[in-house]
Amino acid sequence: MTLQDLESQLLALTPAEKEHVIQLLTHSLVSIQPEIAKPLETISGEARIANTQIAIWELVNAQDLGCSDRDLLQMYPQLTESDLATAWDYVEAHPEEIMLALQAIDE
């Protein structure tokens, strides 16, 4: 199958099927970064540091409020420098998702 074949098949899907494809693709991208977990139950599942309840948007919000990586490591002692590096990579790869999560907390 070529990319062109796949593209035409994807465009022919129903909205619900497209949503499911997006979930699958998002999960496959996230699973490349084992330190990030994202629930599959809903498309709006918040990306978080694996094995914690710390959402990536929470780290971004704290950073926006002036916290440094060092501050974050003190605030969240279960995190490592590697966790933060992975989180920042995730933010860079998924800016719209993070922006929407941050907007939701302002509402």
N, C-alpha and C positions, 0 to 999 in steps of 0.2 A: 504494500500500500504506500502510495506517495503522500507527501504532505498536502498536495493539492486535492487528492481524493479525500483525505481526512477532513480538510477544511470544508469541502462541499457537504460532507456527511454531518459535520458539526452544525453548520448553518441550517440544516434541514430538521434539527431536533426541536422538540417543543420547549417552551421556557422551563418547565419543570425538569426535563432531561438535561438541558444546558446547566441548570443549577447543580444537578447531581455531578455532571462532568467537572464543573468548577470545584466542587468539594473534593472530588477524587484528585484532581490536579494539585489543589492547594495542599492536600494531605501528603501527596508524593513529594512536593517541594519541601514541606516542613520536615518530613522524615529524613531528608538529607542532612538536616541539622539535628542530631539526636538530643541536643541540650534544650530544644524547643519542643513543647507539646501543644497540640491544638485539638480540642474536642471535635469529633466528627458529627456529633448529634445534630448540630445546627451549623449553617453556613457562617453564622456570626460568632462561632466559638472563638474565645479570646486566646490568642497565642500567649503562652506563659513559659517560664523557665521550667523545664521538666522536673518532676518530682517535688514541685513546690506549688503554691497557690499564687505566686507572684506573676501578675500579668505584665507583659512587655510594656504596655501603655503606662503602667504605674511607674516604671523606671524612667520612661521618657518624661512623664509629668514631673517627677521629682527632679530630673535633670533640668527641665524648663524652669523650675523654681529655684535653681541655683546649686543643686547638689552635684558634687563631683563624683567620679567613680569611687574614690576613696570613701566619701560620705556614704554612698550606696552600700559599699561593702560593710561599713560599720552598722548601717541601718538594717541590713539583711545579712546577718553573719553566716547564713547557710549558702550564700552566693560566693562564687569564686571569680577571679579575674577572667577566667575563660568563659564563665556564664555571661558576664557583662559584654565581653567581646562578641559572643554569639548573639546576644540581644541586640547590640548595635548593628551587627550585620543584618539581622532580621528586619530592623527598622529601616535600614537603607534599601532592602529588597522589597519592602511592603509599606511604603510611606502612606498610601491612601488608607489602608486598613488602620494604621496607627492614628492617622488624623481623624478618622471617623470615631474611633474609640475615645479619643480625647474630646471631641465635640460632644459626645454622648454624656460625658461626666459634667460638662458645663451646662447641660440642659436641666 
